[in-house]
Amino acid sequence: MRQMITKAVIPAAGLGTRFLPATKTMPKEMLCIVDTPAIHFVVKEAVDSGIEDIIIITGRGKRAIEDYFDHAPELENYLANAHKYDLLTAITEMSSQVDIHYIRQKEPRGLGDAILKAEKHVGPHPFAVLLGDDLVRSEVPCIKQLIHSFNASPKTLVAVQRIPREKVGNYGIVDVEALRDSTYRIKDIIEKPSLDEAPSNIAAIGRYVFEPQIFDHIKATSPGKGGEIQIADAIKGLMQTQNVYAYEVSGRRYDVGDKFGYLQAIVDFALERDDLRPQMKKYLAEKNAQLIE
């Protein structure tokens, strides 16, 4: 009997050193895109994809994430009494649509170790993984694209997109064999290769669908650089026993764990909003004119 994917893991335990000093006291996942924390968009993507149960892997100093998705009775009552129903919906929509659980990663030992923390909660079921600092804007939610592919033919899937060749050193890069309908068989995956080492410009972008066998391969993976267990190494171990596939997703991805990617997201998201678009367009036109002078 085919198992539906209803559980998702969102690793959010990283230290966020690229955004210091802000992230000394604030989780990077709580940095706002205009007025909404980045992790809100990730959770919404999961909910819009049919996920019913989310496990967020947190760490020390991440309590703000738990508070954000919890109920705030005094604030909710105030907004209701003030008839500010749009704001009330904005702060309650996620907590009312999905069960969210929290597991702490006590020390930063890499993405593979963070995913492993969810093993007992996930159990013997396939599950999705969405990285907390990757946002993907698309007509069909990014993780839903992978789930559709999984439902058609159950298999481990890594979301990929093509990137500029000069940026391969920032990503896990896959060597692939093209199959059909945006699907590839992964022949190798290399974490942050040099230009000479990169087998392609096809990069993993922070969305995965795993079957529970991945946990055994994470346990068998030795720590790499910085003492971290890389999920790419665990996937390579899995490839010794079964085929692993890449799915080229559609959509605009923002790496909001990177300062420039974060700024791009703020500008683009603001331009999509009716309340901000006119002011943003006028401001950007003025700045463009200044730069041309």
C-alpha positions as a Markdown table, in Angstrom:
| # | Residue | x | y | z |
|---|---|---|---|---|
| 1 | Met | 0.0 | 0.0 | 0.0 |
| 2 | Arg | 1.4 | 3.4 | -1.1 |
| 3 | Gln | 2.2 | 5.8 | 1.8 |
| 4 | Met | 1.2 | 9.4 | 1.5 |
| 5 | Ile | 3.7 | 12.1 | 2.6 |
| 6 | Thr | 2.1 | 14.0 | 5.5 |
| 7 | Lys | 5.2 | 14.7 | 7.6 |
| 8 | Ala | 7.9 | 17.3 | 7.0 |
| 9 | Val | 11.1 | 18.2 | 8.7 |
| 10 | Ile | 12.4 | 21.8 | 8.8 |
| 11 | Pro | 16.0 | 22.1 | 10.0 |
| 12 | Ala | 16.4 | 25.4 | 11.7 |
| 13 | Ala | 19.2 | 24.9 | 14.2 |
| 14 | Gly | 22.0 | 26.7 | 12.4 |
| 15 | Leu | 23.9 | 29.5 | 14.1 |
| 16 | Gly | 23.3 | 32.0 | 11.4 |
| 17 | Thr | 26.8 | 33.5 | 11.5 |
| 18 | Arg | 26.4 | 35.2 | 8.1 |
| 19 | Phe | 23.9 | 37.5 | 9.7 |
| 20 | Leu | 25.7 | 38.5 | 12.9 |
| 21 | Pro | 25.3 | 40.6 | 14.9 |
| 22 | Ala | 21.5 | 40.4 | 14.4 |
| 23 | Thr | 21.5 | 36.6 | 14.9 |
| 24 | Lys | 23.2 | 36.8 | 18.2 |
| 25 | Thr | 19.7 | 37.1 | 19.7 |
| 26 | Met | 17.4 | 36.4 | 16.8 |
| 27 | Pro | 17.2 | 33.1 | 14.8 |
| 28 | Lys | 18.0 | 33.7 | 11.2 |
| 29 | Glu | 14.8 | 32.0 | 10.2 |
| 30 | Met | 12.9 | 34.8 | 12.0 |
| 31 | Leu | 14.5 | 37.6 | 10.0 |
| 32 | Cys | 11.5 | 39.2 | 8.2 |
| 33 | Ile | 10.8 | 39.5 | 4.5 |
| 34 | Val | 9.1 | 42.8 | 4.7 |
| 35 | Asp | 6.8 | 42.0 | 7.8 |
| 36 | Thr | 6.8 | 38.2 | 7.8 |
| 37 | Pro | 9.5 | 35.9 | 9.1 |
| 38 | Ala | 11.2 | 33.7 | 6.5 |
| 39 | Ile | 10.2 | 30.5 | 8.2 |
| 40 | His | 6.5 | 31.4 | 7.9 |
| 41 | Phe | 6.8 | 31.1 | 4.1 |
| 42 | Val | 8.5 | 27.7 | 4.5 |
| 43 | Val | 5.8 | 26.4 | 6.8 |
| 44 | Lys | 3.1 | 27.8 | 4.5 |
| 45 | Glu | 4.7 | 26.0 | 1.5 |
| 46 | Ala | 4.5 | 22.7 | 3.5 |
| 47 | Val | 0.9 | 23.3 | 4.5 |
| 48 | Asp | -0.1 | 24.3 | 0.9 |
| 49 | Ser | 1.5 | 21.0 | -0.2 |
| 50 | Gly | -0.7 | 18.8 | 2.0 |
| 51 | Ile | 1.7 | 18.4 | 5.0 |
| 52 | Glu | -0.2 | 17.8 | 8.2 |
| 53 | Asp | 2.7 | 17.3 | 10.7 |
| 54 | Ile | 5.8 | 19.4 | 10.9 |
| 55 | Ile | 8.9 | 18.8 | 12.9 |
| 56 | Ile | 11.1 | 21.9 | 13.3 |
| 57 | Ile | 14.7 | 21.1 | 14.4 |
| 58 | Thr | 15.8 | 24.0 | 16.6 |
| 59 | Gly | 18.8 | 24.8 | 18.7 |
| 60 | Arg | 19.9 | 27.1 | 21.6 |
| 61 | Gly | 18.5 | 30.6 | 21.2 |
| 62 | Lys | 15.7 | 29.5 | 18.8 |
| 63 | Arg | 12.8 | 29.9 | 21.2 |
| 64 | Ala | 11.4 | 32.8 | 19.1 |
| 65 | Ile | 10.4 | 30.2 | 16.5 |
| 66 | Glu | 8.3 | 28.3 | 18.9 |
| 67 | Asp | 6.7 | 31.5 | 20.3 |
| 68 | Tyr | 5.9 | 32.6 | 16.7 |
| 69 | Phe | 3.8 | 29.6 | 15.9 |
| 70 | Asp | 2.2 | 29.4 | 19.3 |
| 71 | His | -1.1 | 31.1 | 20.2 |
| 72 | Ala | -0.9 | 34.6 | 21.8 |
| 73 | Pro | -4.3 | 35.0 | 23.5 |
| 74 | Glu | -4.0 | 38.6 | 24.6 |
| 75 | Leu | -2.9 | 39.8 | 21.2 |
| 76 | Glu | -5.5 | 37.7 | 19.4 |
| 77 | Asn | -8.3 | 39.0 | 21.7 |
| 78 | Tyr | -7.1 | 42.6 | 21.1 |
| 79 | Leu | -7.1 | 42.2 | 17.4 |
| 80 | Ala | -10.5 | 40.5 | 17.4 |
| 81 | Asn | -12.0 | 43.3 | 19.6 |
| 82 | Ala | -10.5 | 45.9 | 17.4 |
| 83 | His | -12.0 | 44.2 | 14.3 |
| 84 | Lys | -8.5 | 43.8 | 12.8 |
| 85 | Tyr | -9.4 | 40.5 | 11.3 |
| 86 | Asp | -6.7 | 40.6 | 8.5 |
| 87 | Leu | -4.0 | 40.8 | 11.1 |
| 88 | Leu | -5.6 | 38.2 | 13.3 |
| 89 | Thr | -5.7 | 35.8 | 10.4 |
| 90 | Ala | -2.0 | 36.6 | 9.6 |
| 91 | Ile | -0.8 | 35.6 | 13.1 |
| 92 | Thr | -3.0 | 32.5 | 13.5 |
| 93 | Glu | -3.3 | 30.9 | 10.1 |
| 94 | Met | -0.3 | 28.6 | 10.4 |
| 95 | Ser | -0.9 | 27.4 | 14.0 |
| 96 | Ser | -4.5 | 26.5 | 13.2 |
| 97 | Gln | -3.7 | 24.5 | 10.0 |
| 98 | Val | -0.9 | 22.2 | 11.0 |
| 99 | Asp | 0.6 | 20.3 | 14.0 |
| 100 | Ile | 4.1 | 21.7 | 14.7 |
| 101 | His | 6.6 | 19.9 | 17.0 |
| 102 | Tyr | 10.1 | 20.9 | 18.1 |
| 103 | Ile | 13.2 | 18.9 | 18.6 |
| 104 | Arg | 16.4 | 20.4 | 19.7 |
| 105 | Gln | 19.8 | 19.7 | 18.1 |
| 106 | Lys | 22.0 | 20.3 | 21.1 |
| 107 | Glu | 25.1 | 21.1 | 19.1 |
| 108 | Pro | 25.5 | 22.1 | 15.5 |
| 109 | Arg | 26.6 | 18.9 | 13.8 |
| 110 | Gly | 25.4 | 19.6 | 10.3 |
| 111 | Leu | 22.3 | 19.1 | 8.2 |
| 112 | Gly | 22.4 | 15.3 | 8.2 |
| 113 | Asp | 22.5 | 15.2 | 12.0 |
| 114 | Ala | 19.6 | 17.7 | 12.2 |
| 115 | Ile | 17.4 | 15.5 | 10.0 |
| 116 | Leu | 18.4 | 12.4 | 12.0 |
| 117 | Lys | 16.9 | 14.1 | 15.1 |
| 118 | Ala | 13.4 | 13.6 | 13.6 |
| 119 | Glu | 13.8 | 9.8 | 13.1 |
| 120 | Lys | 11.6 | 8.8 | 16.1 |
| 121 | His | 8.8 | 11.2 | 15.1 |
| 122 | Val | 8.9 | 10.4 | 11.4 |
| 123 | Gly | 8.9 | 6.6 | 12.0 |
| 124 | Pro | 8.7 | 4.2 | 9.0 |
| 125 | His | 7.2 | 6.8 | 6.7 |
| 126 | Pro | 8.4 | 8.8 | 3.7 |
| 127 | Phe | 8.8 | 12.5 | 4.6 |
| 128 | Ala | 9.7 | 15.9 | 3.2 |
| 129 | Val | 12.6 | 18.1 | 4.2 |
| 130 | Leu | 12.5 | 21.9 | 3.6 |
| 131 | Leu | 15.4 | 24.0 | 4.6 |
| 132 | Gly | 14.4 | 27.0 | 6.7 |
| 133 | Asp | 16.5 | 29.6 | 4.9 |
| 134 | Asp | 15.5 | 28.6 | 1.3 |
| 135 | Leu | 12.3 | 30.3 | -0.1 |
| 136 | Val | 10.9 | 29.2 | -3.4 |
| 137 | Arg | 8.1 | 31.2 | -5.1 |
| 138 | Ser | 6.2 | 29.1 | -7.6 |
| 139 | Glu | 2.7 | 28.5 | -8.9 |
| 140 | Val | 2.8 | 25.0 | -7.6 |
| 141 | Pro | 4.6 | 24.9 | -4.2 |
| 142 | Cys | 8.1 | 23.6 | -4.6 |
| 143 | Ile | 7.8 | 20.6 | -2.2 |
| 144 | Lys | 4.4 | 19.8 | -3.7 |
| 145 | Gln | 6.2 | 19.3 | -7.1 |
| 146 | Leu | 8.5 | 16.7 | -5.5 |
| 147 | Ile | 5.5 | 15.0 | -3.7 |
| 148 | His | 3.7 | 14.7 | -7.0 |
| 149 | Ser | 6.7 | 13.0 | -8.5 |
| 150 | Phe | 7.0 | 10.7 | -5.5 |
| 151 | Asn | 3.3 | 9.8 | -5.6 |
| 152 | Ala | 3.7 | 8.8 | -9.3 |
| 153 | Ser | 6.8 | 6.6 | -8.5 |
| 154 | Pro | 8.0 | 6.4 | -4.9 |
| 155 | Lys | 11.7 | 7.3 | -4.7 |
| 156 | Thr | 14.2 | 9.5 | -3.0 |
| 157 | Leu | 14.1 | 13.0 | -4.6 |
| 158 | Val | 16.4 | 16.0 | -4.4 |
| 159 | Ala | 15.1 | 19.3 | -5.8 |
| 160 | Val | 17.5 | 20.9 | -8.2 |
| 161 | Gln | 17.8 | 24.0 | -10.4 |
| 162 | Arg | 20.4 | 25.2 | -12.8 |
| 163 | Ile | 22.6 | 28.0 | -11.5 |
| 164 | Pro | 25.4 | 30.2 | -13.0 |
| 165 | Arg | 28.5 | 28.1 | -13.4 |
| 166 | Glu | 30.6 | 30.5 | -11.3 |
| 167 | Lys | 28.3 | 29.9 | -8.3 |
| 168 | Val | 28.8 | 26.1 | -8.1 |
| 169 | Gly | 31.2 | 26.4 | -5.1 |
| 170 | Asn | 28.2 | 27.5 | -2.9 |
| 171 | Tyr | 26.0 | 24.4 | -3.5 |
| 172 | Gly | 25.8 | 20.7 | -3.6 |
| 173 | Ile | 26.2 | 19.9 | -7.3 |
| 174 | Val | 24.9 | 16.7 | -8.9 |
| 175 | Asp | 26.1 | 14.7 | -11.8 |
| 176 | Val | 23.0 | 13.3 | -13.5 |
| 177 | Glu | 21.6 | 11.1 | -16.2 |
| 178 | Ala | 18.5 | 12.7 | -17.8 |
| 179 | Leu | 15.4 | 10.6 | -17.8 |
| 180 | Arg | 12.0 | 12.3 | -18.4 |
| 181 | Asp | 9.7 | 15.1 | -17.2 |
| 182 | Ser | 12.4 | 17.1 | -15.4 |
| 183 | Thr | 13.6 | 13.9 | -13.6 |
| 184 | Tyr | 17.2 | 12.8 | -13.5 |
| 185 | Arg | 19.0 | 9.8 | -12.0 |
| 186 | Ile | 21.8 | 11.1 | -9.7 |
| 187 | Lys | 25.2 | 9.6 | -10.5 |
| 188 | Asp | 27.1 | 11.6 | -8.0 |
| 189 | Ile | 26.7 | 14.6 | -5.7 |
| 190 | Ile | 29.6 | 16.9 | -4.6 |
| 191 | Glu | 29.3 | 19.4 | -1.8 |
| 192 | Lys | 30.6 | 22.9 | -2.8 |
| 193 | Pro | 33.0 | 21.8 | -5.5 |
| 194 | Ser | 35.5 | 24.0 | -7.3 |
| 195 | Leu | 34.8 | 25.0 | -10.8 |
| 196 | Asp | 37.1 | 22.3 | -12.1 |
| 197 | Glu | 35.5 | 19.6 | -9.9 |
| 198 | Ala | 31.9 | 20.5 | -10.7 |
| 199 | Pro | 30.3 | 17.9 | -12.9 |
| 200 | Ser | 27.5 | 20.3 | -13.9 |
| 201 | Asn | 25.7 | 23.5 | -12.9 |
| 202 | Ile | 22.7 | 21.6 | -11.5 |
| 203 | Ala | 22.4 | 22.4 | -7.8 |
| 204 | Ala | 20.5 | 21.0 | -4.9 |
| 205 | Ile | 18.3 | 23.8 | -3.5 |
| 206 | Gly | 17.1 | 22.7 | -0.1 |
| 207 | Arg | 14.0 | 20.6 | -0.8 |
| 208 | Tyr | 14.0 | 16.8 | -0.4 |
| 209 | Val | 11.7 | 13.8 | -0.2 |
| 210 | Phe | 13.2 | 10.9 | 1.7 |
| 211 | Glu | 12.2 | 7.4 | 2.5 |
| 212 | Pro | 13.1 | 6.3 | 6.1 |
| 213 | Gln | 16.2 | 4.3 | 4.9 |
| 214 | Ile | 18.0 | 7.7 | 4.8 |
| 215 | Phe | 18.3 | 7.6 | 8.6 |
| 216 | Asp | 20.5 | 4.4 | 8.5 |
| 217 | His | 22.8 | 6.1 | 6.0 |
| 218 | Ile | 23.1 | 9.3 | 8.1 |
| 219 | Lys | 24.1 | 7.2 | 11.1 |
| 220 | Ala | 26.8 | 5.5 | 8.9 |
| 221 | Thr | 28.1 | 8.8 | 7.7 |
| 222 | Ser | 31.3 | 10.1 | 9.2 |
| 223 | Pro | 31.6 | 13.8 | 10.1 |
| 224 | Gly | 33.3 | 15.9 | 7.5 |
| 225 | Lys | 34.6 | 19.4 | 7.5 |
| 226 | Gly | 34.0 | 21.2 | 10.7 |
| 227 | Gly | 32.8 | 18.0 | 12.4 |
| 228 | Glu | 29.5 | 18.2 | 10.5 |
| 229 | Ile | 27.5 | 15.3 | 9.0 |
| 230 | Gln | 26.6 | 16.3 | 5.5 |
| 231 | Ile | 23.3 | 15.1 | 4.0 |
| 232 | Ala | 25.1 | 14.9 | 0.6 |
| 233 | Asp | 27.4 | 12.2 | 2.1 |
| 234 | Ala | 24.4 | 10.3 | 3.4 |
| 235 | Ile | 22.7 | 10.5 | 0.0 |
| 236 | Lys | 25.9 | 9.1 | -1.6 |
| 237 | Gly | 25.8 | 6.2 | 0.9 |
| 238 | Leu | 22.1 | 5.6 | 0.0 |
| 239 | Met | 23.1 | 5.5 | -3.7 |
| 240 | Gln | 25.1 | 2.4 | -3.0 |
| 241 | Thr | 21.9 | 0.5 | -2.4 |
| 242 | Gln | 19.3 | 2.2 | -4.5 |
| 243 | Asn | 18.8 | 4.8 | -7.2 |
| 244 | Val | 18.3 | 8.4 | -6.1 |
| 245 | Tyr | 16.7 | 11.0 | -8.3 |
| 246 | Ala | 16.8 | 14.7 | -8.9 |
| 247 | Tyr | 13.8 | 16.7 | -9.9 |
| 248 | Glu | 14.2 | 20.0 | -11.6 |
| 249 | Val | 11.7 | 22.3 | -10.0 |
| 250 | Ser | 10.1 | 25.4 | -11.4 |
| 251 | Gly | 10.0 | 28.6 | -9.4 |
| 252 | Arg | 12.2 | 31.5 | -8.2 |
| 253 | Arg | 14.5 | 30.5 | -5.3 |
| 254 | Tyr | 15.9 | 32.9 | -2.7 |
| 255 | Asp | 18.7 | 32.0 | -0.4 |
| 256 | Val | 17.7 | 34.1 | 2.5 |
| 257 | Gly | 20.6 | 32.8 | 4.5 |
| 258 | Asp | 22.8 | 34.9 | 2.2 |
| 259 | Lys | 22.7 | 38.7 | 2.6 |
| 260 | Phe | 22.2 | 39.5 | -1.0 |
| 261 | Gly | 19.6 | 36.8 | -1.5 |
| 262 | Tyr | 17.8 | 38.2 | 1.6 |
| 263 | Leu | 17.7 | 41.7 | 0.1 |
| 264 | Gln | 16.5 | 40.3 | -3.3 |
| 265 | Ala | 13.6 | 38.6 | -1.5 |
| 266 | Ile | 12.6 | 41.8 | 0.4 |
| 267 | Val | 12.6 | 43.8 | -2.9 |
| 268 | Asp | 10.7 | 41.2 | -4.9 |
| 269 | Phe | 8.1 | 40.4 | -2.2 |
| 270 | Ala | 7.5 | 44.1 | -1.6 |
| 271 | Leu | 6.9 | 44.6 | -5.3 |
| 272 | Glu | 4.2 | 41.9 | -5.2 |
| 273 | Arg | 2.2 | 43.7 | -2.6 |
| 274 | Asp | -0.5 | 46.2 | -3.5 |
| 275 | Asp | 0.2 | 48.4 | -0.4 |
| 276 | Leu | 3.9 | 48.7 | -1.2 |
| 277 | Arg | 4.3 | 48.3 | -5.0 |
| 278 | Pro | 3.7 | 52.0 | -6.0 |
| 279 | Gln | 6.2 | 53.4 | -3.4 |
| 280 | Met | 8.8 | 50.7 | -4.2 |
| 281 | Lys | 8.6 | 51.2 | -8.0 |
| 282 | Lys | 9.0 | 55.0 | -7.5 |
| 283 | Tyr | 11.9 | 54.6 | -5.1 |
| 284 | Leu | 13.7 | 52.0 | -7.3 |
| 285 | Ala | 13.2 | 54.3 | -10.4 |
| 286 | Glu | 14.7 | 57.2 | -8.5 |
| 287 | Lys | 17.7 | 55.1 | -7.3 |
| 288 | Asn | 18.2 | 53.8 | -10.8 |
| 289 | Ala | 18.3 | 57.3 | -12.2 |
| 290 | Gln | 20.9 | 58.3 | -9.6 |
| 291 | Leu | 23.1 | 55.3 | -10.5 |
| 292 | Ile | 22.9 | 56.3 | -14.3 |
| 293 | Glu | 23.9 | 59.9 | -13.6 |
